Amino acid sequence: MTAKNMRTPESCIYEFLNREFINSKQYTRDKCRWSLFRTKKRLEEAGFDPMPREVDVEAIRYLLEEAWADYAVSYQESEFEYLKRYLRFFGNDTPSTMKVVFPQDMRVNVDWLTEEQYQALLDIPKTPLQDIVIHLELGMGLRNAECTRVLMDDVHAGGLKPYINVRGKGRGNGKYRTIRFHYNTKQILDRWLEHRGEIVRRVREHDPGWRDPGTLLITNQYKNRPKSDAFGEHTGSLDDAVIIPLREQLGFHFSNHTLRRTFGRRLFHAGVPIETISKFLGHESTMETLKYIGVNLDDMDAGMAKLAEYDRKTLSRRDRFGPGQSNWYW
């Protein structure tokens, strides 16, 4: 049997990437790879054959109507386009013949945890790595890539006002911003640093010449021949270790962006000025922040209720209601 006849779903994906993304940026190629492997896993779990020539109408309907049903339309469209291009490469035009039309997504292009989900995520037992990453994103508003960039020297836990220096978006080392500790940061950080120290100790016992990468977050690989390194940006490795296992245990979908947006919205609902929230999130403008945290009709209702309460306290009854005015709002 020739190697050509020994194709697997994995080898097909890499064959496609090596041909179609040969001149693409690495991150563009990685996004497609992550998407196709996610789709392959979903098809396998549902009992479908993930080989590109075998993906039929029933399999695609499963993806659209079940596997992707709870995601934003933009996510569904992105996954579908990667799949369509991939299948066409192997001569399967099934997605094109189905003439799929996605509905207009009327939701604000953000998502966040409900109060119940927020509490469930806080309460679920977590590894030290999961604990610190969830805290950095949900409790301090860091991006996924920013978590991987934090150096040990960026963490200033001493003094009366401890803080972390965060390297945000931008070329080179990115744009720095400073974030004060959350009220739980010290406890969660201490737990992680103790665990990190144990990782370093075990790796050095096995490999005395190993050099600590100096990042706050490091990997923990292999028991018999321990190995460690910094988490790479945009590789999905931090998701694999943190987000995906917790998501599967909890039974609801969330991403790194979900956690960051939840952090921003909770600050907003706590009455923190939008200018301060922008600083926390590393945004260039408050308009960007308002869009990001998704100020919606529920927030507007709460705003009107606060206005009514304020008017009750500050206006006389005659000022509130002119001639012929009803008092329905009060």
C-alpha positions in Angstrom: 0.0 0.0 0.0 1.4 3.4 -1.0 1.7 6.4 1.4 -0.8 8.2 -0.9 -3.4 5.5 0.1 -2.7 5.8 3.8 -4.3 9.3 4.3 -5.7 10.2 7.6 -7.9 13.3 8.5 -4.8 14.9 10.1 -2.6 14.3 7.0 -5.3 15.7 4.7 -5.5 18.9 6.8 -1.7 19.4 6.6 -1.6 18.6 2.9 -4.2 21.3 2.4 -2.4 23.8 4.5 1.0 23.1 2.9 -0.5 23.7 -0.5 -3.0 26.5 0.0 -1.3 28.5 2.7 2.3 28.2 1.6 2.7 32.0 1.3 0.4 33.0 4.1 1.4 34.4 7.5 1.9 31.9 10.2 -1.0 33.2 12.3 -3.4 33.0 9.3 -2.3 29.4 8.6 -2.7 28.6 12.3 -6.3 30.0 12.5 -7.3 27.7 9.6 -5.5 24.7 11.2 -7.2 25.3 14.6 -10.6 25.6 12.8 -10.2 22.4 10.8 -9.0 20.4 13.8 -12.0 21.6 15.8 -14.4 20.6 13.1 -12.7 17.2 12.7 -13.1 16.5 16.4 -16.8 17.5 16.4 -17.5 15.3 13.4 -15.7 12.3 15.0 -17.5 12.8 18.3 -20.8 12.8 16.5 -20.0 9.6 14.6 -19.3 11.2 11.2 -16.4 10.3 8.9 -14.1 13.4 9.0 -12.2 12.5 5.8 -12.7 15.4 3.4 -14.3 13.4 0.6 -16.8 11.8 3.0 -18.2 14.9 4.6 -21.8 15.0 3.3 -24.9 17.1 3.6 -26.0 15.3 6.9 -22.6 16.0 8.5 -22.6 19.7 7.5 -26.2 20.1 8.7 -25.1 18.6 12.0 -22.3 21.3 12.3 -24.7 24.1 11.4 -27.7 23.0 13.4 -26.0 21.5 16.5 -22.2 21.8 16.8 -22.1 25.5 16.0 -25.7 26.5 16.8 -25.0 28.4 20.0 -22.1 30.5 18.6 -22.3 33.9 17.1 -23.1 34.0 13.4 -19.7 35.5 12.6 -18.1 32.4 14.2 -20.3 30.0 12.2 -19.5 31.8 9.0 -15.8 31.6 9.7 -15.8 27.9 10.5 -18.0 27.2 7.5 -15.7 29.1 5.1 -12.6 27.2 6.2 -14.4 23.9 5.9 -15.8 24.8 2.4 -12.4 25.7 1.1 -10.8 22.6 2.6 -13.4 20.2 1.2 -13.2 21.9 -2.3 -9.5 21.3 -2.3 -10.3 17.5 -2.2 -13.0 17.7 -4.8 -16.0 17.9 -2.4 -18.3 20.7 -3.4 -21.1 19.7 -1.0 -21.1 23.0 1.0 -21.5 25.0 -2.2 -24.4 22.9 -3.4 -26.3 23.5 -0.1 -26.4 27.3 -0.7 -26.2 28.0 3.1 -27.5 31.5 4.0 -26.6 32.7 7.5 -29.1 34.9 9.3 -28.3 38.5 10.2 -26.9 38.5 13.7 -28.8 41.2 15.6 -26.8 40.8 18.8 -24.0 43.1 19.8 -20.8 41.5 18.7 -19.8 40.6 22.2 -20.5 37.8 24.7 -20.1 37.5 28.4 -20.8 35.2 31.3 -24.2 35.2 33.1 -24.1 35.6 36.8 -24.6 31.8 37.2 -21.8 31.0 34.8 -19.5 33.5 36.4 -20.1 31.9 39.8 -19.7 28.4 38.4 -16.4 29.2 36.8 -15.1 30.7 40.1 -16.3 27.7 42.1 -15.1 24.8 40.0 -11.8 23.2 41.2 -8.9 24.4 39.1 -5.3 23.5 38.6 -2.8 26.3 39.7 -2.3 27.1 36.0 -6.0 27.3 35.3 -6.5 29.4 38.5 -4.0 32.0 37.6 -5.0 32.3 33.9 -8.7 32.6 34.6 -7.9 35.2 37.2 -5.7 37.2 34.9 -8.4 37.3 32.2 -11.6 37.3 34.3 -10.3 39.2 37.3 -7.8 41.6 35.7 -8.9 41.9 32.1 -5.7 40.6 30.3 -5.8 39.3 26.7 -4.7 35.7 26.1 -1.5 36.8 24.4 -0.8 39.3 27.2 -0.9 36.4 29.8 1.8 34.7 27.9 3.9 37.9 27.8 4.0 38.6 31.5 7.5 38.2 32.9 8.3 37.4 36.5 9.9 40.9 36.6 6.6 42.4 35.6 4.9 41.3 38.8 5.4 43.7 41.7 3.7 42.0 44.7 5.3 44.0 47.4 4.3 47.3 49.0 0.9 48.7 49.8 -0.2 48.9 46.1 1.0 45.8 44.3 0.6 45.7 40.5 1.4 43.9 37.2 3.0 45.5 34.2 1.2 44.2 31.1 2.6 44.4 27.5 -0.4 45.0 25.3 -1.0 45.1 21.6 1.6 46.7 19.3 4.9 45.9 17.6 7.9 44.7 19.4 7.2 44.5 23.1 3.8 46.1 22.8 2.4 49.0 24.7 2.7 48.7 28.5 -0.1 49.4 31.0 -0.1 48.9 34.7 -2.9 47.0 36.5 -3.4 47.0 40.2 -3.9 43.7 42.0 -7.4 42.3 42.3 -8.4 41.6 45.9 -7.8 37.9 45.3 -4.6 38.2 43.2 -2.1 37.7 46.0 -3.7 34.4 47.1 -4.0 33.0 43.6 -0.5 34.2 42.6 1.1 32.7 45.6 -0.4 29.3 44.8 0.8 29.5 41.2 4.3 30.6 42.2 4.6 27.7 44.6 3.6 25.3 41.8 5.9 27.1 39.3 8.8 26.7 41.6 8.1 22.9 41.8 8.1 22.7 38.0 11.4 24.5 37.8 12.9 22.3 40.5 11.9 19.0 38.8 13.1 20.2 35.4 16.5 21.2 36.7 16.9 17.9 38.5 16.5 16.2 35.2 18.3 18.9 33.1 20.7 21.0 35.2 21.5 23.2 32.1 17.8 24.2 31.6 17.2 27.9 31.4 14.1 29.4 32.9 12.4 31.5 30.2 11.5 34.1 32.8 7.8 34.3 31.9 5.2 34.1 34.7 3.4 31.2 33.0 5.4 28.1 32.0 4.4 24.7 30.7 4.6 21.5 32.7 5.3 18.5 30.4 6.2 14.9 31.0 6.6 13.2 34.3 9.5 10.9 33.7 11.5 13.4 31.7 10.2 16.7 32.9 10.3 19.6 30.4 9.1 23.2 30.5 9.0 26.3 28.4 7.2 29.6 27.9 3.7 29.4 26.4 3.7 30.7 22.8 1.4 33.4 21.6 -1.4 32.4 19.3 -0.5 28.7 19.4 -3.6 27.6 21.2 -1.5 25.8 23.9 -2.8 27.9 26.7 -6.4 27.3 25.6 -5.6 23.5 25.5 -4.4 23.6 29.1 -6.9 26.0 30.6 -10.0 27.1 28.7 -11.0 23.9 26.8 -10.9 21.5 29.8 -12.9 23.9 32.0 -15.4 24.5 29.2 -16.0 20.8 28.9 -16.4 20.3 32.6 -18.8 23.2 33.0 -20.9 22.5 29.9 -21.1 26.0 28.5 -19.1 27.8 25.9 -16.7 30.7 26.7 -13.5 32.0 25.3 -10.7 34.3 26.5 -12.6 37.2 25.0 -15.7 36.2 26.9 -13.7 36.4 30.2 -12.2 39.8 29.3 -15.6 41.2 28.3 -17.2 39.9 31.4 -14.5 41.7 33.5 -15.3 44.9 31.6 -19.0 44.6 32.1 -18.7 43.8 35.8 -16.6 47.0 36.2 -19.3 48.9 34.3 -22.2 47.5 36.4 -20.2 48.3 39.6 -20.2 51.9 38.6 -16.6 52.2 37.5 -16.1 55.2 35.1 -15.8 54.1 31.5 -12.5 56.0 31.2 -11.1 53.8 33.9 -12.4 50.6 32.3 -10.7 51.7 29.1 -7.4 51.9 31.0 -7.9 48.4 32.5 -8.6 46.9 29.0 -5.9 48.8 27.2 -8.2 50.4 24.7 -7.4 53.6 22.8 -10.8 55.2 23.3 -13.9 54.9 25.5 -16.0 54.3 22.3 -14.0 51.1 21.7 -14.7 50.1 25.3 -18.4 50.7 25.1 -18.7 48.5 22.0 -16.5 45.9 23.6 -18.5 45.5 26.8 -21.8 45.6 24.9 -23.9 48.3 26.5 -27.3 47.1 25.6 -31.0 47.6 26.4 -30.8 46.0 29.8 -28.1 48.5 30.7 -30.2 51.4 29.3 -33.2 50.2 31.4 -30.9 50.3 34.5 -29.8 53.7 33.5 -33.3 55.0 33.2 -34.1 53.5 36.6 -31.2 55.3 38.2 -32.3 58.6 36.5 -35.8 58.1 38.0 -34.3 57.5 41.4 -32.2 60.6 41.1 -35.1 62.7 40.0 -37.2 61.5 42.9 -34.6 62.8 45.3 -33.8 66.1 43.6 -37.0 67.4 42.0 -40.2 68.7 43.6 -43.4 66.9 42.7 -44.6 70.0 40.8 -41.4 69.9 38.7 -41.8 66.3 37.9 -45.3 66.5 36.6 -46.5 69.4 34.5 -50.1 70.0 33.6 -51.7 66.9 32.1 -48.5 64.8 32.7 -49.1 61.3 34.0 -47.0 59.8 36.8 -46.6 56.4 35.2 -42.8 56.4 35.4 -42.8 56.9 39.2 
